[in-house]
């Protein structure tokens, strides 16, 4: 699987999740708001993704009803994703192309590996924006993995 920037206009960005030449998911958001739209297999959903917490150190995803469904944070120097009350870990590997590896116990047994092909995503503040973008894409990927669409077997055993 891999993420690619589809379009980038004034204040709007759209990313697509691909697997073997097939588009699985589209994520669109405006940089001026925390509102995102996700479309997958004809299902369209709206979410908010924003930093929350005392030090604004958790990237939180809430559904259209305001219910927290997932968040990304660092705990004991581990990168942690909590999604639908399930704890997962992730690491971003920066080889030729950055990849995110999502796992439960060991990175050697990943649940999902996804390339982050965002080379044409030019941001004003790359260090800050890249981190926030990666976390947003990570939450959208987890939504897909836990959604009924993702569980129907449309994605091969996430590797």
C-alpha positions as CSV (number, residue, x, y, z in Angstrom):
1,X,0.0,0.0,0.0
2,X,1.1,3.6,-0.5
3,X,-0.1,7.1,0.0
4,X,0.2,9.7,-2.8
5,X,-0.7,13.3,-3.0
6,X,-3.6,13.6,-5.6
7,X,-4.1,17.3,-5.7
8,X,-2.9,20.3,-3.7
9,X,-4.6,23.6,-4.2
10,X,-4.9,26.8,-2.2
11,X,-5.8,25.5,1.3
12,X,-6.9,22.1,0.1
13,X,-5.1,18.8,-0.1
14,X,-6.2,15.4,-1.3
15,X,-4.4,12.1,-0.7
16,X,-5.1,8.7,-2.0
17,X,-4.3,5.3,-0.6
18,X,-3.4,2.8,-3.3
19,X,-2.8,-1.0,-3.3
20,X,-1.7,-2.8,-6.4
21,X,-3.0,0.0,-8.7
22,X,-6.4,0.1,-7.0
23,X,-7.5,3.2,-5.1
24,X,-8.7,2.1,-1.6
25,X,-9.3,5.4,0.1
26,X,-9.3,9.2,-0.6
27,X,-8.6,11.7,2.2
28,X,-9.3,15.4,1.6
29,X,-8.8,18.2,4.1
30,X,-8.4,21.9,4.3
31,X,-5.4,23.3,6.0
32,X,-7.5,26.2,7.4
33,X,-9.8,23.8,9.4
34,X,-9.6,20.5,11.2
35,X,-12.4,19.0,9.0
36,X,-11.5,16.0,6.8
37,X,-13.5,13.9,4.4
38,X,-12.8,10.3,3.7
39,X,-14.2,8.3,0.9
40,X,-13.8,4.5,0.4
41,X,-15.8,2.1,-1.7
42,X,-18.6,4.6,-2.1
43,X,-18.8,5.3,1.6
44,X,-18.3,9.0,2.5
45,X,-17.5,10.1,6.0
46,X,-16.5,13.3,7.7
47,X,-14.1,13.6,10.6
48,X,-12.1,16.1,12.6
49,X,-8.4,15.5,13.0
50,X,-6.5,17.9,15.3
51,X,-4.0,18.2,18.1
52,X,-5.5,17.9,21.6
53,X,-4.3,17.5,25.2
54,X,-2.6,19.7,27.8
55,X,0.5,20.2,25.6
56,X,-1.3,19.6,22.3
57,X,0.7,16.4,21.9
58,X,-2.0,14.0,20.7
59,X,-3.3,13.9,17.2
60,X,-7.0,13.0,17.7
61,X,-9.5,11.7,15.2
62,X,-13.2,12.3,16.0
63,X,-16.2,11.1,13.9
64,X,-19.0,13.4,12.7
65,X,-20.7,13.1,16.1
66,X,-17.7,14.3,18.0
67,X,-16.8,10.9,19.5
68,X,-13.1,10.1,19.7
69,X,-12.3,7.1,17.6
70,X,-8.5,7.2,17.6
71,X,-5.4,9.1,18.5
72,X,-1.6,9.1,17.9
73,X,0.8,9.9,20.6
74,X,4.2,9.0,22.0
75,X,4.3,6.8,25.2
76,X,7.5,5.7,26.9
77,X,9.4,6.6,23.7
78,X,7.1,4.3,21.6
79,X,4.9,5.7,18.8
80,X,1.4,4.6,19.8
81,X,-1.9,4.5,17.9
82,X,-5.0,3.9,19.9
83,X,-7.9,3.2,17.6
84,X,-11.3,1.8,18.6
85,X,-9.8,1.1,22.0
86,X,-7.1,-1.1,20.5
87,X,-3.4,-0.2,21.0
88,X,-1.1,-0.5,18.1
89,X,2.5,0.8,17.5
90,X,4.1,2.3,14.5
91,X,7.4,3.3,13.2
92,X,8.3,5.5,10.2
93,X,11.2,4.1,8.2
94,X,13.1,6.6,6.1
95,X,14.8,4.6,3.3
96,X,14.6,5.7,-0.3
97,X,10.9,6.4,0.3
98,X,9.4,6.8,3.8
99,X,7.2,3.9,5.0
100,X,5.1,3.5,8.0
101,X,4.9,0.1,9.7
102,X,2.0,-0.6,12.0
103,X,2.3,-3.5,14.4
104,X,1.0,-4.9,17.7
105,X,4.0,-6.5,19.3
106,X,7.0,-6.5,17.0
107,X,7.8,-4.5,13.8
108,X,8.9,-7.9,12.4
109,X,5.3,-9.0,12.4
110,X,3.5,-5.9,10.8
111,X,-0.2,-5.5,10.5
112,X,0.3,-3.0,7.7
113,X,3.2,-1.5,5.7
114,X,2.4,1.7,3.8
115,X,4.7,3.9,1.7
116,X,4.3,7.6,2.0
117,X,4.9,8.9,-1.5
118,X,4.5,12.5,-0.8
119,X,7.5,13.8,-2.8
120,X,5.3,16.4,-4.6
121,X,3.8,17.7,-1.4
122,X,5.6,21.0,-0.9
123,X,4.8,22.6,2.4
124,X,6.0,26.0,3.8
125,X,7.2,24.4,7.1
126,X,8.2,20.8,6.1
127,X,9.3,19.6,9.5
128,X,6.1,20.5,11.2
129,X,3.8,19.9,8.3
130,X,5.3,16.5,7.4
131,X,4.8,15.2,10.9
132,X,1.1,16.4,11.1
133,X,0.4,15.0,7.6
134,X,1.9,11.6,8.4
135,X,-0.1,11.4,11.6
136,X,-3.3,12.3,9.7
137,X,-2.6,9.7,7.0
138,X,-1.8,7.2,9.7
139,X,-5.2,7.8,11.4
140,X,-7.0,7.5,8.1
141,X,-5.2,4.3,7.3
142,X,-6.2,2.9,10.7
143,X,-9.8,3.9,10.0
144,X,-9.6,1.9,6.8
145,X,-8.1,-1.1,8.5
146,X,-10.8,-1.1,11.2
147,X,-13.7,-0.2,8.9
148,X,-16.2,-2.8,7.5
149,X,-14.8,-2.0,4.0
150,X,-11.3,-2.9,5.0
151,X,-12.4,-6.0,6.9
152,X,-14.2,-7.4,3.9
153,X,-11.0,-8.6,2.5
154,X,-10.5,-5.8,0.0
155,X,-7.0,-5.4,1.3
156,X,-4.6,-8.4,1.3
157,X,-3.2,-9.4,4.7
158,X,-1.7,-6.0,5.2
159,X,2.0,-6.6,4.4
